[in-house]
Amino acid sequence: MNASRAILDDAIVWVSDGSVSAVTAADQNPPDQAGSPVIPTAGTIYPGMIELHNHLAYNSLPLFKIPQRYTMREGWQGTIGYRRYVSGPAGVIASAPDLIRATVRYVECKSLIAGTTTSQGLTLRSSPIQHLYKGIVRNAELPDAPGLYPARPKIGDVTPDDVTAFRESLAGKGARILHLAEGLPTSPARQHFLDLQAPDGSWAIAPTFVGIHATGLTDDDLAIVAQHGGSIVWSPFSNLVLYGDTARTASALRLGIKVALGSDWSPTASKNLLNELKVAQIFSQDAQLGITDQQLVEMVTITPAQILGWQDSLGSIEPGKLADLTVVAGGTGHPYSHLIDATESDIQLVIIGGTGRYGAPTLLGKVSPIDEQFVIAGDARAFHLDTKDPDPVLGHIALGDATTILADALEHMPERAAAIGPADLGLLTQEGVAGAGADERWFLELDQPPIAGIGASQYEGITPALLDAVVAAGSFASIAVPLKLDPLATQGDDAFFAMLANLANVPEVIRAELPGRYGEAPRPPAEGIGLADDGRSIASLPLQEPISPGDA
């Protein structure tokens, strides 16, 4: 993925001190690497994939039934179904100490097994202190290497009142990432894009501007983004599940806009970038958009590196760049198609900063110690999850333990929601968090705008994470249902493919073809999935009695 998009049929990537020191033909050894071990992979080596949009805190939750086609984000966020299957369970998870730790471990491994080496990060908050989680997968908001500028996400839409401040923030270093006009162009969602224009006619768009989704933008709107050097992140699977449509990506590419790919989150279908690549390819081919496999692979490697301003350090396999690498089994066929066709069982090795973190046991064991073994998509896989300095708030937890804890909590979600009390909330501070006292309580930050239908004024003074927990303990407990932990891999997930058949907003070609990409047969739509009131407004639920900050 260098400037010339060179493809080497048989070569060696030499790694030293966390970086790529050389790339040579298979029969060449650099003088400074004399005696260094060479590890045959029997695979294709790619730059580690970079994901610029994923709500990781929600990724233990399974795909849920979408009862209708929505025109904008506010429509589905205001339903009972969203509370029952997404925001309610997430509020419980974000507040219970055992579930916070388990979630962080589980969802990070969920990215890792698909070859993702950088993603949007996980955040813990103890108001007013924000603590970005430092783990195994590289965190776009908390990079751990010189020359990597932290991404700066914004939760919530830009309003006319804060457009000037937002425009000024674009002058700083680091990508400014925000959800942009999530909905159809004919809906009020497009107004969130128009609100980026200040009264003087100038636009709050710059080369650091990164719009997630951008489904509500017309071709004329995209021309404005291109004129000001902005970028977008495309999440086709989630868009199609919710809205039956997605961003005008082909138009964006023709205009010269940088486009990255993001899998959004598991509740609306996409577990990882391997899944998202397949959906993007099937959709593009069916709609005859002219988007090539090379362009799709660029969207998960060099292009997101450029959007972040990290192109000198990541996104391609070149001497001097950080050794973030993903190895996919086999070397036949075209390498761009080979990555798109890969499933989780094809991922043989993942290296981050020169350290092997995941892979087939025989391969990972040659580059790193093996801390834990796990069955992924029916195959034995190994992890190296230990770090020299584990996160001071979360400490260490094994993937096997995390899986057991989350599966039990989700299966007993009604009981867990009903049992939440103020004394049970949050992780207590451990040593090593700057500015935090010994009695600080930490919550997993849920990076979604406020939920429609919640009377926030009655909870004034309570932190967002505590508010989520209080709401979950009240109205959510009455509608909560047992849930299944979303499996780490798409491959072999019977529940996923059964639900896929019921997603009427998704084009038939995707529902028919995607299962075959994983060795599955298409399923007929099933009866009785979801509950009758899932599509009702959340405003129809009774709220619990107001609670004061002192009581909380």
C-alpha positions in Angstrom: 0.0 0.0 0.0 2.9 2.4 -0.7 2.7 5.2 -3.2 3.2 2.8 -6.2 0.9 0.2 -4.6 3.7 -2.4 -5.1 2.8 -6.1 -4.7 5.6 -8.5 -3.9 4.9 -12.1 -4.8 7.6 -13.5 -2.4 9.2 -11.3 0.1 10.3 -10.7 3.7 9.3 -7.9 6.1 12.1 -7.3 8.5 11.1 -5.9 11.9 13.3 -4.3 14.5 12.5 -2.3 17.6 8.8 -2.1 16.7 9.3 -0.8 13.2 9.8 -2.2 9.7 13.5 -2.0 9.0 13.4 -3.4 5.5 11.3 -5.2 2.9 13.3 -7.5 0.6 12.9 -10.3 -1.9 12.7 -13.7 -0.2 16.3 -14.6 -1.2 17.8 -11.4 0.2 19.1 -10.6 3.7 20.0 -7.1 4.7 23.5 -6.9 6.2 22.2 -5.5 9.5 19.8 -8.5 9.8 22.4 -11.2 9.5 21.4 -14.1 11.7 17.9 -12.8 12.4 15.2 -15.5 12.3 12.9 -15.6 9.3 9.4 -16.9 10.0 7.5 -18.3 7.0 3.8 -17.3 7.2 2.5 -19.2 4.1 0.2 -16.2 3.8 -0.2 -12.7 2.5 1.1 -9.8 4.6 -1.0 -6.6 4.8 -0.7 -3.4 6.8 -2.7 -3.8 9.9 -6.2 -2.5 9.3 -7.2 0.9 10.7 -10.8 1.5 11.7 -12.1 5.1 12.2 -15.6 4.3 13.4 -16.6 1.7 15.9 -18.7 2.1 19.1 -16.6 -0.5 20.9 -18.4 -0.1 24.2 -21.5 -1.7 22.7 -19.9 -4.6 20.8 -20.8 -7.4 23.2 -24.5 -6.8 22.2 -26.0 -8.9 19.3 -27.6 -7.8 16.1 -31.3 -6.9 16.9 -34.4 -6.7 14.9 -35.1 -3.4 13.1 -38.9 -3.2 12.8 -39.1 -0.5 10.1 -37.1 1.7 7.8 -35.9 4.9 9.5 -35.2 8.3 7.9 -32.7 9.5 10.6 -30.9 8.5 13.7 -33.4 10.1 16.1 -36.1 7.8 14.8 -34.6 4.5 16.0 -32.9 5.9 19.1 -36.4 6.9 20.3 -37.8 3.4 20.3 -38.5 0.8 22.9 -36.5 -1.7 20.9 -33.4 0.5 21.0 -33.8 0.8 24.8 -34.5 -3.0 25.2 -31.6 -4.3 23.1 -29.0 -1.5 23.0 -29.0 1.5 25.3 -30.5 -0.3 28.3 -28.0 -3.2 28.4 -25.2 -0.9 27.5 -26.1 1.3 30.5 -25.9 -1.7 32.8 -22.6 -2.8 31.3 -21.1 0.6 31.5 -21.7 0.9 35.2 -21.1 -2.5 36.8 -17.4 -3.0 37.7 -17.1 -6.7 36.6 -18.9 -5.9 33.3 -16.7 -2.8 32.5 -13.5 -4.9 32.8 -15.0 -7.8 30.8 -16.3 -5.6 28.1 -13.0 -3.8 27.5 -11.2 -7.1 27.1 -13.8 -8.8 25.0 -14.4 -6.0 22.4 -10.7 -5.3 22.0 -10.2 -9.0 21.1 -13.2 -8.8 18.8 -11.3 -6.2 16.7 -8.0 -8.1 17.0 -9.2 -11.4 15.6 -10.3 -9.7 12.4 -6.9 -8.1 11.7 -7.7 -4.6 13.1 -4.7 -3.0 14.7 -6.1 0.5 15.2 -9.6 1.5 16.2 -11.5 4.2 17.9 -10.7 3.9 21.6 -12.6 3.1 24.8 -13.0 5.8 27.3 -13.5 5.7 31.1 -14.9 8.7 32.8 -15.0 9.9 36.4 -16.4 13.3 36.0 -14.6 15.6 35.2 -11.6 13.3 34.5 -11.5 11.4 31.2 -9.3 8.3 31.1 -8.6 6.8 27.6 -8.0 3.1 27.8 -4.5 2.0 26.8 -4.6 -1.6 25.7 -3.5 -3.9 22.9 -5.2 -2.5 19.8 -3.8 0.9 18.9 -6.1 3.7 20.1 -6.8 6.5 17.6 -7.5 8.9 20.5 -4.5 7.8 22.6 -1.6 6.9 20.2 1.5 5.5 21.9 4.2 6.4 19.4 5.9 9.7 18.4 4.4 11.5 15.4 0.9 10.1 15.8 -1.5 13.0 16.5 -4.5 12.0 18.7 -7.9 11.9 17.0 -10.4 14.3 18.5 -14.0 12.9 18.3 -17.0 15.0 19.0 -20.2 13.4 20.4 -23.4 15.1 19.2 -24.1 17.3 16.2 -22.7 20.8 15.6 -25.4 23.4 16.2 -25.6 27.0 15.0 -24.7 28.1 18.6 -21.3 26.2 18.6 -20.4 26.2 14.9 -17.8 29.0 15.5 -16.1 27.1 18.3 -16.1 23.9 16.3 -14.6 25.7 13.2 -11.8 27.1 15.4 -11.1 23.6 16.8 -10.4 22.4 13.2 -7.2 24.4 13.2 -5.6 22.1 15.8 -3.7 18.9 15.0 -5.4 15.6 14.9 -8.5 14.5 13.0 -11.8 16.0 14.3 -14.2 13.1 13.9 -18.0 13.5 14.3 -21.3 11.8 13.2 -22.5 13.8 10.2 -26.1 14.0 8.8 -26.9 10.4 9.8 -30.2 9.7 7.9 -31.7 10.2 4.4 -31.1 13.4 2.4 -34.8 14.1 2.4 -35.0 14.0 6.2 -34.1 16.6 8.8 -30.7 14.8 9.2 -29.3 16.9 6.3 -29.8 20.0 8.4 -27.0 18.9 10.7 -24.7 19.3 7.6 -26.2 22.7 6.7 -25.6 23.9 10.3 -21.9 23.7 9.5 -22.2 26.9 7.6 -21.7 30.0 9.7 -23.8 33.2 9.3 -20.9 34.8 7.3 -21.2 32.0 4.7 -18.0 30.2 5.7 -18.0 26.4 6.4 -16.7 24.6 9.5 -14.9 22.1 7.3 -11.2 21.7 6.9 -8.6 19.0 6.2 -8.9 17.8 9.8 -12.7 17.4 9.4 -14.0 13.7 9.3 -17.7 13.1 8.9 -19.0 9.7 9.9 -21.8 8.2 7.9 -22.6 11.3 5.8 -25.7 9.5 4.5 -27.8 12.7 4.4 -25.4 14.5 2.1 -26.3 15.2 -1.6 -23.7 15.4 -4.4 -23.7 19.2 -4.0 -23.0 18.8 -0.3 -20.1 16.4 -1.0 -18.7 19.0 -3.4 -18.5 21.4 -0.5 -16.8 18.8 1.7 -14.3 18.2 -1.2 -13.7 21.9 -1.7 -12.6 22.3 2.0 -10.5 19.1 2.1 -12.8 17.1 4.5 -13.0 13.3 4.7 -15.8 10.8 5.4 -16.1 7.4 7.1 -18.4 4.9 5.3 -20.4 2.3 7.3 -22.5 0.7 4.6 -23.9 -2.3 6.6 -25.3 -0.3 9.5 -26.6 2.4 7.1 -28.5 -0.2 5.0 -29.9 -2.0 8.1 -31.4 1.2 9.5 -32.1 3.4 6.5 -32.1 1.1 3.4 -29.5 3.5 1.9 -26.0 4.6 2.5 -23.5 7.4 1.7 -22.8 8.4 -2.0 -19.4 7.0 -1.7 -18.7 6.7 -5.5 -19.5 10.4 -5.8 -17.2 11.2 -2.9 -14.3 9.3 -4.5 -14.8 11.0 -7.8 -14.6 14.3 -6.0 -11.3 13.4 -4.5 -12.7 13.0 -0.9 -10.7 10.6 1.3 -13.1 7.7 2.3 -12.3 5.3 5.2 -14.4 2.3 6.2 -15.8 1.7 9.6 -18.0 -1.1 11.0 -20.0 1.1 13.4 -21.1 -1.6 16.0 -22.5 -5.1 16.3 -26.1 -4.1 17.3 -26.7 -3.1 13.7 -24.9 -5.9 12.0 -21.2 -5.4 11.5 -18.8 -7.1 13.9 -15.5 -6.1 12.2 -13.8 -4.7 9.1 -13.7 -8.1 7.3 -17.5 -8.1 7.5 -17.8 -4.5 6.4 -15.4 -5.0 3.4 -17.7 -7.8 2.1 -20.9 -5.8 2.4 -19.2 -2.8 0.7 -18.0 -5.0 -2.2 -21.4 -6.7 -2.7 -23.3 -3.4 -2.5 -20.9 -1.6 -4.8 -20.9 -4.4 -7.4 -24.7 -4.7 -7.4 -25.2 -1.0 -7.7 -22.4 -0.8 -10.4 -20.7 2.0 -8.5 -17.3 1.3 -10.0 -15.6 1.1 -6.6 -12.6 -1.3 -7.0 -11.2 -3.9 -4.6 -8.1 -1.8 -4.4 -10.1 1.2 -3.3 -11.8 -0.8 -0.6 -8.5 -2.1 0.8 -7.2 1.4 0.8 -10.2 2.4 2.9 -8.9 0.2 5.8 -5.1 0.9 5.4 -3.4 3.9 3.8 -6.5 6.2 3.5 -7.4 6.2 7.3 -3.8 6.7 8.0 -3.8 9.8 5.8 -7.1 11.0 7.4 -5.5 10.7 10.9 -2.3 12.4 9.7 -0.4 9.1 10.4 0.7 8.3 6.9 4.4 8.7 7.7 4.0 6.0 10.4 1.2 3.6 9.4 -1.0 2.4 6.6 1.6 0.7 4.4 4.5 -1.7 4.8 7.6 0.5 4.3 11.0 0.9 6.1 10.7 3.3 9.0 7.0 2.7 9.6 5.6 1.0 12.6 5.3 -2.7 12.3 1.5 -3.1 12.4 0.9 -6.2 10.3 -1.9 -8.6 9.5 -1.2 -12.0 7.9 -4.0 -13.7 5.9 -3.7 -17.4 5.0 -2.7 -18.2 1.4 -1.1 -16.3 -1.4 -3.3 -17.1 -4.4 -5.5 -14.8 -6.4 -5.4 -11.0 -6.3 -4.2 -9.7 -3.0 -6.9 -7.0 -2.8 -9.7 -9.5 -3.3 -7.9 -11.9 -1.0 -8.3 -9.6 2.0 -11.9 -8.9 1.2 -12.7 -12.6 0.8 -10.9 -13.5 4.1 -12.9 -14.6 7.2 -11.8 -14.7 10.8 -10.4 -18.2 10.4 -8.0 -16.9 7.6 -6.3 -14.4 10.0 -3.1 -16.2 10.9 -1.1 -13.5 12.7 -1.6 -9.9 13.9 1.4 -7.8 15.0 1.1 -4.4 16.6 4.2 -2.3 17.0 6.4 -5.3 16.3 4.8 -7.4 19.0 2.8 -10.5 18.0 -0.7 -10.2 19.7 -2.9 -12.8 18.0 -2.7 -15.7 15.6 -2.5 -19.4 15.0 -0.6 -20.9 18.0 2.3 -22.3 15.9 2.8 -18.9 14.3 2.2 -16.6 17.2 4.4 -18.8 19.4 7.4 -18.0 17.2 7.2 -14.2 17.7 5.6 -13.8 21.2 4.7 -15.6 24.4 1.2 -17.1 24.4 -0.9 -16.0 27.3 -4.2 -17.6 26.4 -5.7 -19.9 23.8 -9.3 -19.6 22.6 -11.5 -21.2 19.9 -12.3 -18.6 17.2 -14.7 -19.6 14.4 -14.0 -23.3 15.2 -10.2 -22.9 15.0 -7.6 -22.8 17.8 -6.1 -19.4 18.2 -3.7 -17.8 20.6 -3.4 -14.4 22.2 -0.5 -12.4 23.8 -2.5 -9.9 25.8 0.0 -9.1 28.6 1.5 -5.7 28.6 4.4 -4.3 30.7 2.1 -1.6 32.2 -1.6 -2.8 32.2 -4.2 -0.1 32.3 -4.3 1.3 35.9 -8.1 1.4 36.1 -8.8 -2.0 34.5 -5.8 -4.1 35.3 -5.7 -7.5 33.7 -8.5 -9.9 32.8 -8.4 -13.0 30.6 -10.5 -13.3 27.6 -12.0 -16.6 28.8 -13.1 -14.9 32.1 -14.5 -11.9 30.3 -16.5 -14.1 28.0 -18.1 -16.0 30.9 -18.9 -12.9 32.8 -20.5 -11.1 29.9 -22.5 -14.1 28.7 -24.0 -14.6 32.2 -24.8 -11.0 32.7 -26.6 -10.7 29.3 -28.5 -13.9 29.9 -29.7 -12.4 33.2 -30.1 -8.9 32.0 -33.5 -8.3 33.7 -32.1 -9.3 37.0 -28.9 -7.3 36.6 -30.8 -4.2 35.7 -33.2 -4.5 38.6 -30.4 -5.1 41.1 -28.4 -2.0 40.2 -28.0 0.4 43.1 -25.8 3.5 43.6 -23.4 1.6 45.8 -22.8 -0.9 43.0 -21.8 1.6 40.4 -18.4 2.2 38.8 -14.9 1.0 39.2 -12.9 2.3 42.1 -9.7 4.1 41.1 -6.5 2.1 41.4 -3.0 3.7 41.4 -1.7 5.3 38.3 -4.4 7.6 37.0 -3.3 11.2 36.9 -5.6 13.6 38.8 -7.8 10.9 40.3 -8.4 10.4 44.0 -8.5 7.0 45.7 -12.3 7.1 45.9 -13.0 8.0 42.3 -15.5 5.8 40.5 -15.1 5.1 36.8 -17.7 4.4 34.2 -17.4 3.2 30.6 -18.3 6.2 28.5 -21.1 5.5 26.0 -20.3 7.5 22.9 -23.8 8.2 21.8 -25.8 11.4 22.0 -28.5 11.6 24.7 -31.4 9.2 24.3 -34.6 10.7 23.0 -37.4 10.7 25.4 -35.4 11.0 28.6 -36.2 14.0 30.8 -32.6 15.0 31.5 -33.5 18.1 33.5 -34.6 15.9 36.4 -31.1 14.3 36.6 -29.2 17.6 36.5 -25.8 17.2 38.1 -25.4 13.5 37.6 -22.7 12.2 35.3 -23.8 10.7 31.9 -22.6 7.3 32.9 -24.5 7.4 36.2 -27.6 8.7 34.4 -27.5 5.7 32.0 -27.3 3.4 35.0 -30.1 5.1 36.9 -32.4 5.0 33.8 -31.5 1.3 33.3 -32.3 0.5 36.9 -35.7 2.2 36.5 -37.7 2.0 33.2 -35.3 -0.4 31.5 -35.6 -3.2 34.1 -39.4 -3.4 33.3 -38.7 -4.1 29.6 -35.4 -5.9 29.7 -35.1 -9.4 28.2 -32.4 -12.1 28.3 -29.8 -11.6 25.6 -27.0 -13.7 24.1 -23.4 -12.5 24.0 -22.5 -11.6 20.5 -19.8 -14.1 19.4 -16.4 -12.7 18.6 -16.5 -13.9 14.9 -19.1 -13.6 12.2 -18.1 -17.0 10.9 -20.2 -19.7 12.5 -22.6 -17.2 14.2 -26.0 -18.9 13.5 -28.0 -16.2 15.2 -26.5 -13.5 13.1 -27.3 -15.2 9.8 -30.9 -16.0 11.0 -31.4 -12.4 11.9 -29.8 -11.2 8.7 -32.6 -12.9 6.7 -35.1 -10.7 8.6 -33.5 -7.3 7.9 -35.9 -6.1 5.3 -34.1 -2.8 4.7 -30.9 -4.6 3.6 -30.8 -5.2 -0.2 -31.8 -8.8 -1.1 -28.4 -9.3 -2.9 -26.6 -8.8 0.5 -28.9 -11.1 2.4 -28.5 -13.7 -0.3 -24.8 -13.5 -0.9 -23.2 -12.6 2.4 -23.8 -16.0 4.1 -22.0 -17.8 1.3 -18.9 -15.7 1.9 -18.8 -17.4 5.3 -19.7 -20.9 4.1 -23.3 -20.5 5.2 -26.5 -21.0 3.2 -29.0 -18.1 3.1 -31.8 -18.5 5.7 -35.5 -17.9 5.1 -37.0 -15.0 7.2 -38.0 -16.3 10.6 -41.2 -15.6 12.5 -41.4 -14.3 16.0 -38.0 -12.4 16.1 -38.3 -9.3 18.2 -41.2 -8.2 20.4 -44.4 -6.4 19.4 -43.6 -3.1 21.1 -40.1 -2.8 19.8 -41.0 -0.1 17.3 -43.0 2.0 19.8 -41.7 5.4 21.1 -39.6 5.3 24.2 -41.7 8.2 25.5 -44.5 5.7 26.2 -42.4 4.1 29.0 -43.0 5.4 32.5 -39.9 7.0 34.0 -38.9 6.3 37.6 -39.2 8.9 40.2 -36.7 11.8 39.9 -33.4 11.2 41.7 -31.2 13.8 43.1 -27.4 13.9 42.8 -27.1 13.6 46.6 -29.2 10.4 46.6 -27.1 9.0 43.7 
